Amino acid sequence: MKHELKIHPTYYKDVLLGLKKTEIRLNDRNYQERDLLILNEWDPKTEKYTGYQIIRKVDYVVRNVPGLDPEYVALQISKVL
């Protein structure tokens, strides 16, 4: 499944550079391994999309662990080859 999501510029840059490999997201979309995240850079200052986009694959989903709100998941992501 594909998920279109907003991502702030700082996080976008870190994902693009391969520094950020985890996304913490509200699990309102029932994220699963092998899902694709289409991350659209969103500038909160202008409240507009910048036009930049990257695609990442969900490799692993962490849910229901101590310290993580039960409504959220941690998604391990990687580049799509």
Beta strands, then each sheet from edge to edge (+ up, - down):
strand 1: 2-7
strand 2: 22-26
strand 3: 36-43
strand 4: 48-62
strand 5: 72-79
sheet 1: 1+ 3+ 4- 5+ 2-
end
